[in-house]
Amino acid sequence: MIVVGAGVSGLSCARILHEAGLAVELLEKSRGVGGRCHTRRIEGQPVDMGVTFLHGDDPVFLTALGTYVGHDAFEWPVSLAGDGPTCAPGSLRSSVRRVAIPAGLNAFPKALAEGLTIHRETMAGSISMADGVCRVTSTAGAVFESRKVVLAIPLEQARDLLGTINTSSKDIAGLRALMQMSSSSSCLTVGALYPVSTPDPEFDVMHPPMSSCVALLSHDSSKRTSPAYRALVIQGRTSWSRERLEAPKDLWSRALLEEAGRLLGNWASQPLFVHEHRWRFARIDGAPAFRRPVLTQVGGAMLGVTGEGFSEAGGVAGAFVAGHDLAERLLEGL
Ligand SMILES: Cc1cc2nc3c(=O)[nH]c(=O)nc-3n(C[C@H](O)[C@H](O)[C@H](O)COP(=O)(O)OP(=O)(O)OC[C@H]3O[C@@H](n4cnc5c(N)ncnc54)[C@H](O)[C@@H]3O)c2cc1C
């Protein structure tokens, strides 16, 4: 079995298949695992540059949290500020579990990845499916073969990869057309470190109501044990980010920091260290077109497509549950 993408969805799928005794190979274009569940070490301090916190009420997801990071995960955010719009309003319902991890949220996908075969820095460039065999060719020319392949990558990238399949299959054409109906929002993100002596913002997460550019401020160092720096993560609004995706990062980074200064005090515009990340595909915008992962046959081989866009829950919980669901369906078919 080949799984393209070692984000939470690909890892949850691969984990179940591996534990059922199947040989699974993951192809991951980056050096690390976890995709958008990304923790960056800035000056040695973990900073969550993608997902801000893990949240959900799905029992399958909650059990996995308990199994893989149960001893470390703690309730967060506790203190919320601002009543601006949030991209996941459901995450703040009282029935939903919300957690952070002192070492960074990437600890969750890292734990899922333990013991799995992962070809890192290997980007799937094209797929061919014929005579019951699926061949995935990496952009560097390496070929991986299996009877079954799973795509667990952002929707837009999956649609492009599906477009490389040598087939006149109506299923693939229909799938690509459906994928066209959902799209991902973009998010320009700045992680900033300050001296610990700077004022305590007195919130874990803020959704500023009156900002044209900042959607969310995360007091990242409030997730850490004895942090060396105060850390903020500043996430740009969707439309603001989209308009500046190709702009030099210094331009948008400065604008987000200045806005943080306006919201919290001048100190927040003057960090000691910054790191920027351009999330072209941050998360599904609105309701996804798919409620479940897709499993179909092409040229006698099996193709599965999963990811955050293939579950109603969305976000990390949705990505996890969709990967899990697809793995169970693949096992049923054996
Ligand atoms: C700034 C930001 C904040 C967010 N906040 C939250 C939050 O608070 N709560 C929440 O639940 N969700 C949040 N999300 C959304 C959440 O991160 C995603 O829904 C979830 O991580 C998606 O997981 P995935 O496995 O579907 O995809 P991904 O995490 O994108 O994983 C896909 C993997 O596939 C790899 N890949 C892509 N193309 C190829 C290829 N051709 N070949 C090989 N590998 C490839 C990528 O490198 C990546 O590792 C946030 C996202 C961002 C960007």
PDBQT file of the ligand as one rigid body, heavy atoms in Angstrom, charges set to zero:
ROOT
HETATM    1  C1  LIG A 401      -2.423  28.468  10.242  1.00  0.00    +0.000 C 
HETATM    2  C2  LIG A 401      -3.324  27.265  10.417  1.00  0.00    +0.000 A 
HETATM    3  C3  LIG A 401      -4.077  27.147  11.583  1.00  0.00    +0.000 A 
HETATM    4  C4  LIG A 401      -4.913  26.041  11.761  1.00  0.00    +0.000 A 
HETATM    5  N1  LIG A 401      -5.583  25.914  12.940  1.00  0.00    +0.000 NA
HETATM    6  C5  LIG A 401      -6.266  24.784  13.186  1.00  0.00    +0.000 A 
HETATM    7  C6  LIG A 401      -6.823  24.544  14.470  1.00  0.00    +0.000 A 
HETATM    8  O1  LIG A 401      -6.663  25.329  15.420  1.00  0.00    +0.000 OA
HETATM    9  N2  LIG A 401      -7.530  23.395  14.633  1.00  0.00    +0.000 N 
HETATM   10  C7  LIG A 401      -7.684  22.462  13.636  1.00  0.00    +0.000 A 
HETATM   11  O2  LIG A 401      -8.296  21.421  13.863  1.00  0.00    +0.000 OA
HETATM   12  N3  LIG A 401      -7.159  22.668  12.416  1.00  0.00    +0.000 NA
HETATM   13  C8  LIG A 401      -6.450  23.798  12.165  1.00  0.00    +0.000 A 
HETATM   14  N4  LIG A 401      -5.870  23.976  10.936  1.00  0.00    +0.000 N 
HETATM   15  C9  LIG A 401      -6.158  23.011   9.851  1.00  0.00    +0.000 C 
HETATM   16  C10 LIG A 401      -5.366  21.704  10.025  1.00  0.00    +0.000 C 
HETATM   17  O3  LIG A 401      -4.006  22.012  10.092  1.00  0.00    +0.000 OA
HETATM   18  C11 LIG A 401      -5.628  20.788   8.844  1.00  0.00    +0.000 C 
HETATM   19  O4  LIG A 401      -7.021  20.604   8.689  1.00  0.00    +0.000 OA
HETATM   20  C12 LIG A 401      -5.015  19.391   9.022  1.00  0.00    +0.000 C 
HETATM   21  O5  LIG A 401      -3.728  19.457   9.595  1.00  0.00    +0.000 OA
HETATM   22  C13 LIG A 401      -4.974  18.732   7.656  1.00  0.00    +0.000 C 
HETATM   23  O6  LIG A 401      -4.353  17.465   7.741  1.00  0.00    +0.000 OA
HETATM   24  P1  LIG A 401      -4.171  16.598   6.413  1.00  0.00    +0.000 P 
HETATM   25  O7  LIG A 401      -3.456  15.373   6.802  1.00  0.00    +0.000 OA
HETATM   26  O8  LIG A 401      -5.496  16.478   5.723  1.00  0.00    +0.000 OA
HETATM   27  O9  LIG A 401      -3.266  17.510   5.434  1.00  0.00    +0.000 OA
HETATM   28  P2  LIG A 401      -1.791  18.080   5.632  1.00  0.00    +0.000 P 
HETATM   29  O10 LIG A 401      -1.516  18.402   7.037  1.00  0.00    +0.000 OA
HETATM   30  O11 LIG A 401      -1.656  19.187   4.635  1.00  0.00    +0.000 OA
HETATM   31  O12 LIG A 401      -0.849  16.883   5.210  1.00  0.00    +0.000 OA
HETATM   32  C14 LIG A 401      -0.548  16.596   3.857  1.00  0.00    +0.000 C 
HETATM   33  C15 LIG A 401       0.904  16.160   3.746  1.00  0.00    +0.000 C 
HETATM   34  O13 LIG A 401       1.124  15.788   2.390  1.00  0.00    +0.000 OA
HETATM   35  C16 LIG A 401       2.380  16.301   1.966  1.00  0.00    +0.000 C 
HETATM   36  N5  LIG A 401       2.284  16.426   0.500  1.00  0.00    +0.000 N 
HETATM   37  C17 LIG A 401       1.569  17.305  -0.232  1.00  0.00    +0.000 A 
HETATM   38  N6  LIG A 401       1.698  17.037  -1.557  1.00  0.00    +0.000 NA
HETATM   39  C18 LIG A 401       2.532  15.953  -1.642  1.00  0.00    +0.000 A 
HETATM   40  C19 LIG A 401       3.021  15.193  -2.734  1.00  0.00    +0.000 A 
HETATM   41  N7  LIG A 401       2.690  15.474  -4.009  1.00  0.00    +0.000 N 
HETATM   42  N8  LIG A 401       3.853  14.138  -2.476  1.00  0.00    +0.000 NA
HETATM   43  C20 LIG A 401       4.187  13.832  -1.178  1.00  0.00    +0.000 A 
HETATM   44  N9  LIG A 401       3.735  14.520  -0.103  1.00  0.00    +0.000 NA
HETATM   45  C21 LIG A 401       2.901  15.568  -0.331  1.00  0.00    +0.000 A 
HETATM   46  C22 LIG A 401       2.518  17.620   2.721  1.00  0.00    +0.000 C 
HETATM   47  O14 LIG A 401       3.877  18.003   2.825  1.00  0.00    +0.000 OA
HETATM   48  C23 LIG A 401       1.881  17.269   4.066  1.00  0.00    +0.000 C 
HETATM   49  O15 LIG A 401       2.838  16.787   4.985  1.00  0.00    +0.000 OA
HETATM   50  C24 LIG A 401      -5.006  25.052  10.741  1.00  0.00    +0.000 A 
HETATM   51  C25 LIG A 401      -4.239  25.174   9.589  1.00  0.00    +0.000 A 
HETATM   52  C26 LIG A 401      -3.385  26.255   9.432  1.00  0.00    +0.000 A 
HETATM   53  C27 LIG A 401      -2.525  26.332   8.215  1.00  0.00    +0.000 C 
ENDROOT
TORSDOF 0
